[in-house]
Every structure is written in C-alpha cells, then in structure tokens.
Amino acid sequence: MRAAALWQLPLLIDRPVGRSGGELNTFGAHRSPIIGIHLSDGGFGVAVRETTLVSLQPHPGNARLILGNEKITAPGDLPLRITLTEQGLLEARGDSFGRRRTRRLRFERAWGAYRLDVDGAPARDVRAPLRIEALLGRLHMLHP
C-alpha cells in the first residue's frame, strides 16, 4: 500500500466486506488519504495509517510544532504520534497539548536525531525540520 501511494499507482485489493460483486470484467474503486512526510534532506515518504517521531537523545529539550497556523511547544522526549481521521485530517497527539486536527504539521527542533516510525515499524533516523501533511485521494484502490 505504501509503495502504491508513494508512486501514485492503483492497487488491486480484495473486494471490501459488504460490497456485492459488479458486472463481469468490471472493477469498483475508491481513494484513501495518506500521510505525506517531507524530510529535511529533500526526501519524501508516506504512511498509510500513522507515523510517530521518537527522540534518540536522552534529554532533547522542547520540540516546536506548527499545526496549521498554531505554534505549540511540546516536550521533545515524548513520542509524537500522528494518525489520519476519517475526514482526511492529521490528528497529532501529545501529552502536553492533547489532540489537534489539521491538514499540515511542521516539526522543528534546533538539534538532535529522531526515529521516524511509519505504520508501526521503524523507518529511518531523521533530523528536523519535517513537514507532514494529509494527502487526499493519493492511495487509489481497485477491487473486483
């Protein structure tokens, strides 16, 4: 799913539960939002369900977040979990600010490395700044 979303290719899946079959040789389709991750080195990654930033430093200080137009300071030593809502918005969760929903988020730190977990698996070590956004309809799924 991540590769299909990254390269914007249609993905053939099993028919979703509760949907009846169509005519012979026809396909149903739907599009889903994903999380786009713009890395500081110019790279780009995607997550289908969630992404988490975890500090690799013992005492990293505070992280700066920009959620839409709102600036927030959050403890850098606590993981920052970002998921997608059914409406295609990012939902950022943090102990210091609760839950916030937005279309885009910017994660800024003056120094320190972080581990980027994508869909529950460690993906890579990154440095700030990162820009994360909801990309609507980027994952195109086809089913018989």
Residue, then its C-alpha position, 0 to 999 in steps of 0.5 A: m500500500r505504501a509503495a502504491a501511494l508513494w508512486q501514485l499507482p492503483l492497487l488491486i485489493d480484495r473486494p471490501v466486506g459488504r460490497s456485492g460483486g459488479e458486472l463481469n470484467t468490471f472493477g469498483a474503486h475508491r481513494s484513501p488519504i495518506i500521510g505525506i512526510h517531507l524530510s529535511d534532506g529533500g526526501f519524501g515518504v508516506a504512511v498509510r495509517e500513522t507515523t510517530l517521531v521518537s527522540l534518540q537523545p536522552h534529554p532533547g529539550n522542547a520540540r516546536l510544532i506548527l499545526g496549521n497556523e498554531k505554534i505549540t511547544a511540546p516536550g521533545d522526549l515524548p513520542l509524537r504520534i500522528t494518525l489520519t481521521e476519517q475526514g482526511l485530517l492529521e490528528a497529532r497527539g501529545d501529552s502536553f497539548g492533547r489532540r489537534r486536527t489539521r491538514r499540515l504539521r511542521f516539526e522543528r527542533a534546533w538539534g538532535a536525531y529522531r526515529l521516524d516510525v511509519d505504520g508501526a515499524p521503524a523507518r529511518d533516523v531523521r533530523a528536523p525540520l519535517r513537514i507532514e501533511a494529509l494527502l487526499g485521494r493519493l492511495h487509489m484502490l481497485h477491487p473486483 
